[in-house]
Amino acid sequence: MIELPAAVQAMSVRGPEWARWVEALPGWTQNQLREWELRVDGASTNGTTSLVLPVRTPRGQPAMLKLGFPDDESEHEHLALRRWAGNGAVRLLSAQPHRRALLLERLHSRDVTTVRDVEACAVVCGLYRHIHVPASPQFRTLTAWLELRIAELAALPRNTAVPRRLVEQALTLGRDLVSDPASRGTLVHTDLHYGNVLAGDAGRWLVIDPKPLDGDPHFEVAPMLWNRWDDLAGDVRDGVRRRFHTIVDVAGFDEDRARAWVIVRMVHNAVWELQQAPHPDPTWLTVCVAVAKAVQD
C-alpha cells in the first residue's frame, strides 16, 4: 500500500471532500500503478493539491505519476499540456482526466527559485511565447472568472479591511477588462511562478502545473510579484517594481494592461483571504495590498 506524505495526509483538514479524497488516495494510486503498469521509483512528493510519485514505465522510462484533487482549476490541466506538447512545458505521456491522473515526463527537481528573482522573471517570460497559444473552446474563460470577482467586489461592505480606494479601482479596471475582447482567446497558465518552472534536459526550463484558462497573457504577471516575498528584503516597493518592469519589458506587454490585471488579482486575493474566517492571514493581506500599491505608486 502507498504511504502518503504527511503533507498530503494534512490536506484532509480542508473539508469533507478533501478527507474523502485523502482516504481513497492510497487505493486509487495502487489501481493507477497497476493499470498503467508502472513501478514506483523513489519517494513520493506532493503539490498543493496532488500526490506525485516517481515511476518507471514498462519500458523503463522515468516518469512522474500525478494524482490530483478533483477541483475545477485542474480539470483541464491535461488539455493544456497536450496543447503545448512539450514545447515550453512538461510533456504529457498519458492521462485519465476523470481520475485526475497524469503521467508526465520526469524533470529535474531544480526550479527557478535557484535563480536571482529579476533574472528568474526573464526566464519565465521567455516561456510565454511557447505557451501563450490560441485557446481551444474547451477551456473556461478568464472573463467568466472575472465576472464573478466583480460581483463579489461590488457586494463588499464599505468597512472591509481592504482599502476602499483599491476596491473601487479593481471594480473599474475589472469592468473594463471583462468587456475587452483582448481578455479572451489565448491559453494562459494562471499560476506561473518560480516554483512552477523546472529544469529539463539540455538546459531547458519547462512549466508545470497549469490551471489553464482562455484569457489574456497579461494575467500571468501577478504570481511573479507575490511569490518569493522574503527575497524582497529592504525596499519592497522597488523590488516589486523591478520584477514588474522586467516582466513587462521582456514579454513586450502593455504596461497599463499588466498593471490593471495585477491590481484586480491582488484585490481579489485580499478579499478571498478575508473570507477565510475566523482566521485570515494578516501577513498575506499585507502582501496583497503592498503589491497592488507598488505597481502604481
C-alpha positions in Angstrom: 0.0 0.0 0.0 1.2 3.5 -0.8 2.2 5.6 2.2 1.1 9.2 1.8 3.4 12.0 2.7 2.4 13.9 5.9 1.6 17.0 3.8 -0.9 15.0 1.7 -2.5 13.5 4.8 -2.8 17.0 6.3 -5.0 18.0 3.3 -7.9 16.1 4.9 -8.5 19.0 7.2 -9.5 21.2 4.3 -13.1 19.8 4.4 -15.2 16.7 3.9 -14.4 16.3 0.2 -10.7 16.5 0.9 -11.0 14.0 3.7 -12.7 11.5 1.4 -10.1 12.1 -1.3 -7.2 11.5 1.0 -8.8 8.4 2.4 -9.3 6.9 -1.0 -5.9 8.0 -2.4 -3.7 5.0 -1.5 -6.1 2.5 -3.1 -6.7 4.8 -6.1 -2.9 5.2 -6.5 -2.4 1.4 -6.5 -5.0 0.9 -9.1 -3.4 3.5 -11.4 0.0 2.0 -11.0 -1.4 -1.4 -11.9 -3.5 -0.1 -14.9 -0.5 1.7 -16.4 2.0 -1.0 -15.4 4.1 1.5 -13.5 6.8 0.7 -11.0 7.5 3.2 -8.1 11.0 4.6 -8.4 11.5 6.8 -5.4 9.9 8.7 -2.6 6.5 10.3 -3.2 6.2 14.1 -3.0 3.2 16.4 -3.4 1.9 19.6 -4.8 -0.6 21.9 -3.2 -3.5 19.7 -4.3 -1.8 16.5 -5.5 0.3 13.4 -4.8 3.3 12.9 -7.1 5.2 9.7 -7.5 8.4 9.0 -9.4 7.8 5.9 -11.5 9.2 3.8 -14.3 7.1 2.8 -17.3 7.0 -0.8 -18.7 9.9 0.2 -21.0 11.9 1.6 -18.1 11.3 5.3 -19.0 11.5 7.6 -15.9 8.2 9.5 -15.4 6.1 11.1 -12.7 2.6 10.0 -11.8 0.5 12.9 -10.6 -2.9 12.3 -8.9 -4.8 15.4 -8.2 -7.8 16.5 -6.1 -10.8 16.9 -8.5 -11.2 20.7 -8.4 -12.3 23.0 -11.2 -8.9 24.5 -11.6 -7.2 21.2 -12.5 -10.0 19.9 -14.7 -8.4 20.9 -18.0 -4.7 20.6 -17.0 -4.3 17.6 -19.3 -5.7 19.7 -22.2 -3.2 22.5 -21.7 -0.3 20.0 -21.5 -1.5 18.2 -24.6 -1.9 21.5 -26.5 1.7 22.5 -25.6 3.1 19.1 -26.5 6.3 19.6 -24.6 7.0 23.0 -26.1 7.9 25.1 -23.1 6.1 22.8 -20.8 6.5 19.3 -19.2 5.4 16.6 -21.7 2.2 14.7 -21.0 2.7 11.0 -21.6 -0.8 9.7 -20.7 -3.9 11.0 -18.9 -7.1 9.8 -17.4 -8.9 13.1 -16.8 -11.9 11.7 -14.9 -9.5 10.4 -12.3 -7.2 13.4 -12.4 -4.4 11.0 -13.2 -1.5 12.3 -15.3 1.7 10.5 -16.4 4.4 13.2 -17.1 7.9 13.2 -18.2 10.3 13.4 -15.3 12.1 16.7 -14.9 14.9 17.7 -12.6 13.9 19.0 -9.1 15.6 22.3 -9.6 13.3 25.2 -10.2 13.9 28.9 -10.9 13.9 29.8 -7.2 17.6 29.0 -7.6 17.9 32.0 -9.9 18.0 35.6 -8.7 14.5 36.9 -8.8 14.8 39.5 -11.5 16.7 37.1 -13.7 14.1 34.4 -13.0 11.4 36.8 -14.2 13.2 37.0 -17.5 13.5 33.2 -17.6 9.7 32.8 -17.1 8.9 35.5 -19.6 11.0 33.6 -22.2 8.5 30.7 -21.9 5.4 32.9 -22.6 6.0 32.7 -26.4 5.7 28.9 -26.2 2.7 28.6 -24.0 0.6 31.6 -25.0 -1.1 29.9 -27.9 -4.7 30.2 -29.2 -7.1 28.6 -26.7 -9.5 25.9 -27.8 -13.2 26.0 -26.9 -13.0 23.5 -24.0 -11.3 25.9 -21.6 -13.1 28.0 -19.1 -12.8 31.7 -19.8 -11.0 34.3 -17.8 -13.8 36.7 -18.4 -16.3 34.4 -16.7 -13.9 34.2 -13.7 -13.7 38.0 -13.7 -17.4 38.5 -13.8 -17.7 36.5 -10.5 -14.9 38.6 -8.9 -16.6 41.8 -10.0 -19.9 40.7 -8.4 -18.0 39.9 -5.1 -16.2 43.2 -5.0 -19.4 45.1 -5.7 -21.1 43.4 -2.8 -18.4 44.2 -0.3 -19.3 46.4 2.7 -17.6 49.7 2.8 -15.9 48.9 6.0 -14.0 45.9 4.7 -10.3 45.7 5.7 -9.1 46.2 2.1 -8.6 49.9 1.3 -11.7 51.2 -0.3 -9.7 53.1 -3.0 -8.2 49.8 -4.1 -11.6 48.0 -4.2 -13.1 50.8 -6.3 -10.1 50.8 -8.6 -10.3 47.0 -9.0 -14.0 47.3 -9.9 -13.4 49.9 -12.5 -10.5 48.1 -14.1 -12.3 44.7 -13.9 -15.3 46.1 -15.7 -13.1 47.5 -18.5 -11.2 44.2 -18.8 -14.2 42.0 -18.8 -15.7 43.8 -21.8 -12.4 43.9 -23.8 -12.0 41.3 -26.5 -8.3 41.1 -25.7 -9.2 39.4 -22.4 -10.1 36.3 -24.4 -8.6 34.0 -26.9 -5.2 32.9 -25.5 -4.3 29.9 -23.4 -2.9 31.1 -20.1 -1.3 29.1 -17.3 -2.7 31.4 -14.5 -0.4 30.1 -11.8 3.0 30.6 -13.4 5.6 31.4 -10.7 9.1 30.4 -9.8 8.2 27.0 -8.3 6.2 26.0 -11.3 9.2 26.2 -13.7 11.5 23.2 -13.5 14.8 22.3 -15.2 14.6 19.8 -18.0 17.3 18.2 -20.1 19.7 20.2 -22.3 19.3 23.3 -20.1 15.7 23.8 -20.9 13.2 25.4 -18.4 9.7 24.0 -18.6 6.4 25.0 -16.9 4.4 22.6 -14.8 1.0 22.6 -13.0 -1.1 24.8 -15.2 -4.5 25.9 -14.0 -5.5 26.9 -17.6 -8.0 29.4 -18.8 -8.9 31.0 -22.1 -7.7 34.5 -21.3 -5.2 37.3 -21.5 -1.4 36.8 -21.2 -1.1 39.9 -19.0 -3.0 37.9 -16.3 0.2 35.9 -15.8 2.2 38.8 -14.1 0.9 38.9 -10.6 2.2 35.5 -9.2 5.7 36.5 -10.1 5.3 39.5 -7.8 3.9 38.0 -4.7 6.0 34.8 -4.7 9.5 34.8 -3.1 8.3 37.7 -0.9 11.1 37.2 1.6 13.6 37.9 -1.2 12.3 41.5 -1.3 14.2 42.4 1.9 14.7 46.2 2.3 12.7 48.3 -0.1 9.7 46.1 -1.0 8.2 48.7 -3.3 11.3 49.0 -5.5 11.7 45.2 -5.5 8.2 44.6 -6.8 8.6 47.3 -9.4 11.8 45.8 -10.7 10.1 42.5 -11.2 7.1 44.1 -12.8 9.1 46.2 -15.3 11.4 43.3 -16.1 8.3 41.1 -17.0 6.7 43.9 -19.0 9.9 44.7 -20.9 11.0 41.1 -21.6 7.5 39.9 -22.5 6.6 43.0 -24.6 3.5 43.6 -22.5 1.3 46.7 -22.4 2.3 48.2 -19.1 -1.1 49.7 -18.2 -2.9 46.4 -19.0 -0.4 44.4 -17.0 -0.8 46.8 -14.1 -4.6 46.5 -14.3 -4.6 42.7 -14.0 -2.1 42.9 -11.1 -4.4 45.2 -9.2 -7.5 43.1 -9.9 -5.8 39.9 -8.9 -4.3 41.3 -5.7 -7.5 42.9 -4.5 -9.3 39.6 -5.2 -6.7 37.7 -3.3 -7.1 40.0 -0.3 -10.9 39.7 -0.4 -10.7 35.9 -0.6 -8.3 35.9 2.4 -10.8 38.0 4.4 -13.4 35.3 3.7 -11.3 32.7 5.4 -12.9 33.4 8.8 -12.2 33.3 11.6 -8.5 33.4 10.9 -7.5 35.4 7.8 -3.7 35.6 7.4 -2.7 39.3 8.2 0.7 38.8 6.5 -0.9 37.7 3.2 -3.3 40.6 3.4 -0.4 43.0 3.8 1.4 41.4 0.8 -1.7 41.7 -1.4 -2.2 45.4 -0.6 1.6 46.1 -0.9 1.8 44.6 -4.4 -1.3 46.4 -5.6 0.1 49.7 -4.4 3.7 49.1 -5.6 2.9 48.7 -9.2 1.2 52.2 -9.4 2.7 54.4 -6.7 
